[in-house]
C-alpha cells in the first residue's frame, strides 16, 4: 500500500525532493470569457499534468521553481506560459485563442494535382503499425473521473417519488452518479496489462454504463478497429486503419504551428451514411505523421449505439521522449434520451508519470489485469482533496457531500430496519416468474424461494404436483459462505413423495473453491443435461398433449469438490451413490384435446404407437456408484482481484475441458461398470472485425468400457422439442429430439453461431431503428446408429427476445423445419 501511495505522490507532485508544494490554479476561458472545460494542462518536458474540470477550473501542486506550463484543447491554439512558484500558492487564469489554420500553404506543400488530405493520411496510415509498436512497454499513473447527469425530465413524470429517488432539483436536473479512481497502470506488448487501483470512490447509482478503471479508457486509434464496450457489440473503423480509405474521405482544413510542430487539421468524413464510422477532426504532426490530438464522435443515427445518442471521444498526445508520444488525456462525452428523460455526462482519464520501456520483474504479468487494493474504497474526503488532480465543480462537491450524508444515515439502525421491511416485501408478479428474495439487515443471511412457475406443475407421470424449493445462504465473512437448498416434491396422481437437500460451502473465492453435497430422493429427467423446464413441460402437456419429458426415480447421496489449482486450470470431482427405479405414466388429463395426438409412453425407447400407459421395461431397479471428474483449461486466463475474491475475464482463446465418468462395479452393491471420456473445445463472443461476433463448441467422446450401464448413464445431448428454445448456450440444438440420439457409444457434435450485431439490417432503413441483430448458425451430431444429424438456422434478436427459423436433416432425410422463439424464460 505504501509503495503505491508513493507512486502517486511522485506522479502528482513530479519532484524527487521533500520541498514544500504550492498550488497553481486558475480558470481557462476563450476570448469571449466562455469556460473551456477539460483543457489539458501539463508541464513542458515532463509527464506531469492534469485537465480542467467541467467549469474550466484547474489545479496542481508544484515545488518552488520556474515552469513552462502548456495549455491544450482541440479548437484552440496551444498556449505556453512561464510560471514561477516561490513560497505561496499562485493563481493563473488563462484565455485561449481560437485556432487559426491557414489554407494558403496547402498548395505550396503538396502537389496541386493531388488531394492534400489524402496525401497526409496515406503517410499516417503507412506509419500506423510503427506507432502501434512504438513503445514496447510502459507504466503510468492514471486518474479517472466519471459523471452521469440527468439534464431534463418530462414534468408529467416528475413525481415526488422520482425526484426523491433520483435526487433531482425541481427542474428535473441532477447528478445521478459520479466516480473517481487512482490507478497504477502497466503495459507490455503485445497485450500484457496490469492495473492496480489504489483508491476508488463512487456516489449514486450507475444507471447506464461505466468506465471506472484505466483499462476502460485506453484510447488507441492506431488499432484498425476501435471497440467501445457497452455501447456497441461491433467495432468501429479507425480513421487511420490500414484500410481506412475504403470507409473515409478526408479534407485538409488548414495548417498551423504549435510548439515548433507543424500541425495538419484533417476533417474525417464517412463515405457511407450508416455504419461503424467516426466523424470529426483529427490533428496530425506533419513530417512525423503521427496523431497530435483527436476530436471524433459517433452517433446513434449512423451506428445504432446502445444507451446513448452521441459519444464524443477526445484525446491529446504529448512527447514523452524525443521519439515516443503517449496520451496525456482521453475523454468520453455522451448524451442520450430515454422516454423523454435527457441525460449526459463524461468519463475523463489523465495519464501521469510515464516510464517508457521500464524493466518489469520476472512474473510481473501473471494474467491479473486488475487488482483493487483492500483499502481502495475506504479513502476519506481529505485523502481525495490532497491527491485529486482535477478540482470538483460546485455541484459535484455538493453531490458528494449530500450522498455521503445519505450513506451515513443508511447505516443507522432506524434506516436498516425500514429498508429490511421494504425490500423484503413480496412482489407477487415478480415471484411468479423470478422467485422471491429476502435478507436480514446485515445481508449476511438471505432466503430465496424458487418461482411459482417452477413450483406447481403437471406431467403424465405424477399428474399435478408440487415442487417446493428454497435456498438459505449465510455469509460467514468475505471469504467464507455456505448455502442450504432443501426441496420437497409430491405427485398427486402417483402419490410419490420426494425430499432432498443440497449444500455448498465456499471457502476460497480467490481459487473458486467449494465443497458440495446432496442427499435424498427426487424425480429426475432421464436426459441428465436437461430437456424442458417444469413450466414449459406443463404447458405442452396440458395444452397440446405433448409429454416431452421422461422421468425416473432416484434415491441418492453425493459429495464433491472443485478448485482452481493454478490460474486457468479448474478441477472438479464428485462421487454419487444412487438407487434408481423406473416410473410410468399415471395421469392423462388435458385442457385441450388435440386431434390425432396422444400421449406417449414414459419409456423414450418404446416404439411409435405404444400406448401412453405402457409398462415396458427400460431398465431394472439398480444401484450405481459413480465417480465424475473434469479439468477445464482456460488459456491465457485473465482475471480481476478484488477484496472479495478473484473474478475471471473471458479469454480470447478457446477453452479446453476434459471429462471422465466411471461406473464402479461391486462397491456397496453397485451394478454399473463403465468408463466414459469426452473433450470439449469452446469459445464464446469471438469478435470478427466489423461484422459482430462468433461462438462455437466442439465435443467428442465415447465409452471405452460399457460392460454394464443403464439408459440414464448414456451420454445425452441438449436437444429441443416444441416452439420455444433456449439460445443462451451455444451447445444446444433447435430441433434434436431429447432422447432419440442418446448413446452408449462414440459421438461427435459441433455447434457454430455468428451474430452480425446489426451489420446487415443497419443498411435497411425501416429495420435500422429496430436495432435487430442478425444470427446464423449450424449444429451437427453423429452417433452410433444415428449418423449425420444437421441443423441450419437464421434468426433475429433484440435484448432477451429472439426468433429463429431453421431446417434439420437426419441422415439423408429432411427432419423438421420451422420457427423457434425465446422471450427470456427458460
N, C-alpha and C positions, 0 to 999 in steps of 0.2 A: 504493500500500500504506500509506504513512504517513498519507494522508488518511483512509483507512478506520479505521486504528487510532485516530486522533484522535477520530473519531466515537464509537467505543466507549468511549474514556476519558471523553468528555463524558457519554455515556449512562449509564455505570455509576458515575460519580462525581458527576454533577449539579452541577458547580461550574465557574466561569469563572476562578478564580484557581489559583495553584500551591501552595496551602497544604497542609500535611501532612494526610493522611487517616487516620482511625482506624476500627476495625471495630466495628460494632454487631451483636451476635449473641445468640442465645438459643434456647430451646425453647418450643414452643407446645403447650399441653395443654388438656384440658377440666377441668371441676370434679372429675372423678374421677382426674385425672392421666394419662388416656389421651392419647397423642400425637394431634395433628390434622395429618395430612400435607397438603402443598400449599396451605397457607393463603397468601393474597395479603397482602403487606406492602409498603406504599408510603408515601411522604412526602406529606402533605396539601399541596394547592395546587401540586403538581408532577406530572411524569410519570415520576418515578424510583421504581422499586420492584423487588420480587423475589417469590419464593414460597418457602415452606419445603420441605424435601425430604421424602422418604418417612417419615423418622423425626421430623418436626416441627421440625427444626433450620433456622434461617435465619441469614443474614449479609449485610451490605452495608457499603460504605465511605462515610464521611461526613466532611466538613470540620468543624472546631470550630464550634459554634453550637447553637441550640435548634430542635428539630423536633417537629412533631406527626406521630407515626407511626400509621398506620391499619392495623389487622389485620382481614381479612375472609375468611370462609369460609361457604359455604351451610350452614345448620343452626345457626349461632351468631350471636349479636348482634355487630354491628360494634363494635370497640374502638379508642379513640383514646387514645394515651399520649404525654405530653410528655416528650421526651428531650433532655438537654443533653450535648453532646460537648465535652470540654475538650482534654486533652493525652494521653489514653490510650484504649485500647480499652474499650468498655462491654459488659457482658452484661446482657440484659434478658429474663427468662423471663416468658411471658405465659400467663395462664389465661383461656380464653374461656368465656362464659356461653351456655348453650343458648338458642336463640332462643325468644322468647315472643311469639306472635301473638294479640292479643286478637280475639275474635269478637263481643263485645258492641257494638262500634262499627259493625258492618256495617249494622244496621237503621237507624241514625241517618244514615249516609252515603248509603245507597241506598234507593230506594222499596221498601217491604215487598212489593209485588206483582211485583217484577221480580228475577230472579236476579242477585245481586251480581256473581258471576264473569263471567257473560255480558256484563253492562254494562261491566265493566272491559275485557274482551278486545275488545269492539266498538270501544272507544275506541283501544286499542292498534293494532288492525288498520286503523283509519281513518288512523292516523298512520304506518303501516308504510312507505309509499312515501317519505314525508318523511324518515324516518330512514335509508332506503337511500341517499338523495341528500344527506344532511346535510353530509358533508364532500366537497367536490368533489375534493380531493386531500389527501394526507398522506404523511409519511415517518416512519419509526421504526426503532429498533434492536431486534432480536429474538434471543432466546436460546432454543434448542430442545434439550430433553433427552428421550431415549427409552431405555427399558429393557424387555427381554423376558426373562422368567424362567420356569424350569421349577419348578412348585410341588410336584409329586409324580409318581411314575412307578411302574408295576407292578413289584413285586420280581422277578417271573419274567423281566422283560425287562431288568433292571439287570445286565447282564454287565459285566465289567471293561472291555471294549472300548467299550460305550455310555457308561459313567461317564467313561472317559478322553477319548473323542471330544467329549462334551458338557460336560466339566469339571464334574461334579456331585459333591456330597458323598455320603456313604453312605446318606442318606435319599432320594436322587434329587432333590435340590434344587440350584439353582444359577442364575447369571446366564448366559443364552445369548448375549445381545447387548446392548450399550449404545452410545449415540451421543449426541453433543452438537455444536451448531454455533452460531456467531455470524454474524448477517447484518444488512445494511442494506437495509431494505425500503421501496419507494416505490410509491405508487398514485395514479392519476388516472382519474376517471370518464370513460367508463362502465366500461372494463375494461382499462386500461393498467397493466401491472405490471412492475416491475424489482426484482430481488433480487441483491445482491452478497454472496456468502458469504466472510467474512474468515477464518474458522477452522472446521475440521471435524475431528472425532475419532471413531473407531469402534473397538470391541473385540469380537471374537467373530464369529459367523456369523448373519446375518439369516435366521431360519428361517420367517418368515411374511410380514410386510408392514412397510413403513417409511414414516414421515412425518418425513423428515430435513431439511426446509427450511421456511422460514416460510410459503411459499405453500401448503404441505400442510395447515397448521393455521389457515387463515383461516375462522374460525367466524362465520357471519353468518346468524342466524335471521330476519333481516328479509327475506331472499330467500324466495320462495314455496316453492322446492324446495331441499332441503339434500342435497348429494351427499357420499358417503363413499367415496372412491376406494379400490379394492382389496377392500372388504368387501361391496359390493353394486353390481350393474350398473344398479340402479334408484335413483331419488332418493327422499327422504323428505319428507313434508309437514311444513313448519314449523308449530309451534303458533300462529304469528302470521301465517300466509299469508292472502292476501286471501279465500280460500275455506276457511279452517281450520275454521269452524263446521260444515261438512259432515262432517268427519272426527273432530272432537274435542268432548268435553264438558269443562266447566271447573268447578272447585269452589274457592271462596274459603276458604282455611284460616285466614286471620286477617290482621290489620293491625298493623304496628309502626312505630316511628320510628327511623331511623338517620341520624345526621349531618345532622339538620334535614329529612330527606326522609321522607314517609310511604310505606311500602313495603307493597304487597299481595302476599301469598303465594298463588299460584294453582296448584292441582293440575291437571295435564294428563292427561285420561283419553280414550283412543281409543274411538270409537263401535263399532269392529269388532274382533273377536278376532284377525284376521290382516290384515296389510297393512304398508305403509311408513309407520309411525307411531311417534312418540315417546311415552314415559311419563315421569312425574316431576313436578318442580315448576319453575315459572318465577316470578321476582320482578319486580314492576312498580313503577315510580316513579309514585305516584298524582299525578294532575294533569298531569304531563308525558307520561304514558302511554308510557314507554319501558322497555326491558329494563334492569333493575338487575343481575340475575345469573340464571343458569340452571343447573339440575341435572337433566338429562334422560338417558334411556338408551333403547337399542333392544336387542331380544333376537332370538336365532335362532329361538325358538319362534314369535314373532309375524311376523318379517320375513324369515326364511330368509337369514340372514347367511352369508357365506363365511368360513371360517377361525376365527371366534370365536363364542362363545355369547352374550356380553353385551358391549356397548360403552356406557360411560357418558361423557357429554360435560358438562363443567363450564366455565362462563365467568363472569368478573367484568368489569363495566364500571366505568370511572371518568370523572369530568368532566375533560376536557382544557381546555375553556374554559367560560364560563357557559352556552353553548348546545350544545356538542359533547361527546358522550361517546364513548369508544372502549374496546375491550377492554384490560384490564390483563393478563389471562392467559386461556389456554384449555388445557383438558386432556382427553385421551382416556385412559380406563382400560378395559382389556379383560381378559376371561377366556375360556378355552376348554378343550376336551378332545378329544384325538385318540388313538384306540387305547389308552385308559387313561392317557395322558400328560396331566396337567393343567398348563396354562401360564397366565401372566398378565403384566401389565406396564402401562406407561403411556407417553404422549408428552405433554410439557408445554411450552407456549410462553409466554414472558414478553416483554411489549412495553414498551419504554422510549423516552424522548426523543422523544415525538411532536412533530411540527411540522404544524400544520393549515394547509392551502392554501398550501404553500410555492411559490416561483417556480422551476420547473424550467427549465433552459437549453434552448434550441431543439435538437431532435434527441435529447433525453434518452431518450425512449421509442422504441426502434428495432425492437421485436419480440424483443429479447433479454430474456427473462423471468428468467433466472438466469445469473449469472457467478460462477464459482468461482475465487478468486484462486489464482495458481500456487503460492503458499506455504501455502495453506489447510490441507493435510493434513500439513504438516511441523512444526506447532507442538508444543513440548515441554510437559512437565507444569508447569514453573514459569510458563509463559505462562498456562495454564488456571487454575492456582492463584491468579494475580493478578487475573484477569478473570472467572472463573466466578461468576455471581450466586447460584447455588444450591449449597450445600456438598454434597459427595458423602457418601453414607452409608458406614459402615464396610465393608459387603460390596461396594459399588461401587468404593471405593478399592482394596480387595484385588484385585478382579477386574481393574481397570486394570493394577495393578502386575504381577499374575501374567501377564496376556496380553501386556503389554509385554515381559516377560522371554521369553515364548514366541516373540514376534515377533523379538526379537533373536537367539534361538537358531536360528530358521528362516532366518536369513541366513548362517549358518555353512556352510562347505564340507561338513562331515560331514552336516548335515541335508539340504542341497540335493542331494547325491549320493544319499542314501537316498530322498528324495522323488522324484527323477527316475526311479529304478528302479521305485518303487512305482506312480507314476501312469502310467508307460509300459507297465505290464503289460497284456497284451491280455485283454479280456473277450470271449470268443467269442460268447455270446448277444447282447451289445451290438453287436459287429462285424457280426453277421448283418443287423441292421436299421438301425443308426445309423452304422456305419463305425468306424474306429479312428483315434485321435489320439495323437500322440507329440510331445514337445518336449524341448529341452535345458534345462538347469537355469536359464538366464537367461530362458527363454521368448522369446528373440529368434528362434529357429528352431523351426519346427513342421512336422510332416508329417501329412497326413490321407489315409487310404486309404478310398476310397468303399465303401459297404456291399456285403456279399456278394450280397444280393438284386438289386443292380443290376450285378453283375459277371458272373454266369453267367445265360444266358438262352436262349430258344428262340423263333424265329419262322419263318414259312414261306419267307422269302427267304433267310435264312442258315442255317437249321437251328439246331442247338445252337451257341452262340457264347460268346466271352469278350470282355468289355469292361473291361479293366483300366485303372483311372484313379486317380491320386494327385495331391495338391496340396501343394507345398512353399511355405511362407511365411517370409519373412525381414523382421524389423523393423530398419530402419536406425537410427532414432531415433523420438521421439514423433510426428514429423510425416511420416516417410517410410517406406514399406514396399513390398515387391513380392511377388508370388506367381507361381509357375510351375506349370501343370497339364498334364502330359503324359498321353496316353491312347493305348492300342493296342486294336484290335478285330479279331477274326478269326471268320469264319463257317465252320464245318466242312463245311457242305453245299456252298456256292457257292465255298469256298476263296478268299474275298476278304479281304485284309489291309488294314487302315487304320491310320494313325498320325497324330496331330496334337498340337499344343501350344498352350496358351492362356496369355497372360501379362497381368498387371495391375501397374501401378506407381502407387501413391497418393502424391501429392506435396504435397497441401494439404488436410488434414482440416477446415480452417475454411471451405472452399468446396466440399467434396465433390468434389474434382478427382481425376481419374485418367486415365492413358493405358491403352489395352488393345489387344492384338494377338493374332492367331491364325494358324496356318499348318498345312497338312497335308491329310489326306483323312479322310472319315468317311462313315458310312451314316446318313442323316438322314430324318426324317419329312417326308412331302410337305405336311403341315399344320404350318407353322412356328410356330404358337402352342402346339402340344402336344396330344397325344391321351392315350394310356395309357403309363405308365412301362414299362420293360423287364420289371419284376417282374409287373405285372398283365397285360401282354400275353402273357407266358409262361404264366401260369395259364389265361387264357381260351383260348389256342391249344391247349394240351395237354389241358385238362380238358373243354372244350366245343366245340372246333373253331371258335372264333370268332377268326379272324386279323384283328382290327380295324385294326391299324396298317399303313400302306403306306409303303414306303421307296424312296429313291433314293440314288445315289452322288454325292458332291461332293468335288472337289479344289480347295482354296481358300486364299486369303490375305486377311487382314482387318486393318485398323488404325482406331482410333477414339479419341475424347477426350470427356470430359464435365467440366463445371464449373458451379457456381452463380455466375453473373456478378454478380448483386445478390441481396440477401435475397429469397427466394421465387421466383426465376427460374433454373431449371436448364436448361442447354443440353447437348445430346448429339448427336454426329455420328460417322459411320463410313463407310469405303469398303471394299467387298468385291469381290474378283475370284474367280470360281469357274468350273470346268469341271464340267458336270453331265450325268449319264447315267442312263438308266432301268434298273431292276432288275426281276427276275422271280422268281416262286416256284420254289424248287428242293427244298423239303422238305415232306413231307405226313404226318409221323408224328403220333400222338396217344396219350394214355393211355387215354381212354375214347371209344369210337365212339358219337356222338350220332345217334340215328335222325333221318332226314330233314334232316340238316345236312351241308353240305360246305364245304370251304374256298373262299374267294372269290379272285378274281384280285388281283394286286398293282396293277392299274390301277383306281383308285377310280371311274372313269367307265365301266368296262365294264358292259354290261347284266346284269341279274339272270339267273343261269343260266349265265354264262360259266364255262368250266372253270377250275379253280384253276391249271393250267399254261399259262394264256393268255399269249401273247406279243404282244398287240395294242399298237400304238404310242400312248403317252400324250404323249410329247414326244421330239424327236430330240436327239442329243448336241448340247449348246450351251455357249457361253461367255457369262458375264454379269458386267459391271462395274456395280455398284450403289452408289449413294450414298443414305444414310439420315440424317435429322436430326429432332430433336424439341425442342420447347420446352415446359417444364412450368411453369405459373404457379400458385403457391400463395398465395392472397390472405391478407393479414394473417398471414404466416408468423411463428410464434413459435418460439424456439429457446433452448437452453441452451448456454453456452460453458464448456467445461471445459478444463483444461490440455492435454488431448489432442485437442481438436477441438470442432467445432460439431455439436450434436445437435438436429434439428428436432422440434417437437411438432406433432401433428395439428392442423390448422386447423379452426375452426368454420365455415368457408366452403368451398364446393366447389372442387376443383382443376380447372384447365383445362389440357389437353395438346393441342398441335398437332403433327401428324406429317406428314412428307413423305418420299417414296421415289421415286427416279428410276433407271430403267434407261438406261445411257449407251450409245448405239449407236456401233459402229465402233472405239472406242478399244481397243487390244490385242486386236482381233478379236472384241469383244463383239457378241453377236447381239440383245440386248434393247433395246427402245425403248419406254418407257412413263413416265408420271408418275402418281403416286398421292398423295392427301392425305386426311387424316381429322382429326377433332376429338373429343376425349374430355372429358366433364364428369362428375366422380365425387366422391363423398364417402362416408366410412365412419363408422359409430358416431355418428349424429346422435341425441342424447338427445331423447326425446319425453315430457316431463313425467314421470309416474309409470309409464308403460307401456313402458319399455325403450328400444330404440334402433333406428334405421333406417339402411340403406345403399342407395345407388343408383349406377348408371352409365349414361350415355347416350353412344353413339358413332354418328357419321355420317360418310360419306366416299364416295370412289369414284375411278375412273380418269378423268382428263380428257385423257389421251393413252394409247391402247392399241394402238399400231402393231405392236408385237411383244413378246409376253410368253408365258411358259410356265406350266404348272399350279402349280409351286411359287412363282411370282410373284403368284398370285392373293391376294386378301385372304381369310384363313381365320378361323374362329371357334372358341372354346373349347367344343367340344361334349362329349358324353359318351355312351358306349355300354357296357353292362354294368351289373352290380348295384352296384358301388362308384362313388363320385364324390368330388370334392374341393370342399367348400363354403367353403374359406378365402378364395376370391376372388369378389367379388360379380359379376364379369363373365362367369361361367361358366354353361353350360346343364346341365340334368338329363338330357335325352333327345335332344338335337340330334345327328344323325349327323355324324361327324367331317369328311366330305368333300363331302357332297351339296350343301351351301349355299355352299361356297367360290365366290367370284365375281370376275369381271373387270369388273364394273360398279358401279353405285352401291348403297349399302346403308344401313340404319338398324337399330340394335339398342338395346334398352333393358332394364335389369335393376333390380328393386326387391326389397328384403327387409326385413322387420321382425322383430326378436327381442323378444318380450314379457317376457323375463327372469323368467319365473315369475309374472307378474301374474295369469294365469288359473288355473294349477294351484295357486297358493297358497290358493285358496278351496276346494280339493277335498281333504278330509282324508287319504285314502290316497295321494295324489300329492304332497302338500306336502313330506313328509320326503325325497322323492327329489331335490328341488331341480332339477327339469327345467325347461328353458327352451323356450318355445313359439315356433315360427318359421313365418311365412307368407311367400310371395314369388311373383313372376311374372317371366317372361322373354319378350322379344319380338324377332323378327328378320324383316325383309323385304329381299329382294334381287331382282335382275333374274331373272325366270323362276321364282322361288320366293317367292311373296308370303305374308305374314302367318302366319309360324310363331309359335305361342304356347305357353307353359307356365305352369301354376299348381300350387303345391305347398304342403303343410303339413308340419311336422316337429317333432321334439323333440330337444333337445341337452343333453348333460351332459359338461362338460370337453371331451375330444377325441372323444367319441362322438356320432354324430348319425344319425338315421333320418328320411328324408323319404318322403312319399307324394305323387305328383303325376300330372298328366294333361297331355298335349300335343296340339296341333292343328296340322295342316299344311293351310293354306288353310281350306276348309270341312269337312275330314275329321278325325275323331279319329285321332291317330297312334299314340301309346304311352301307357300308364298303368302305374304300378307303384311299387315301393319302390326307394329308393337309400340306401345306407349308407356311413358314413365312420367309421374307427376309428384315425385318426392317421397311417396310412401312405399315401403318395401314389404 
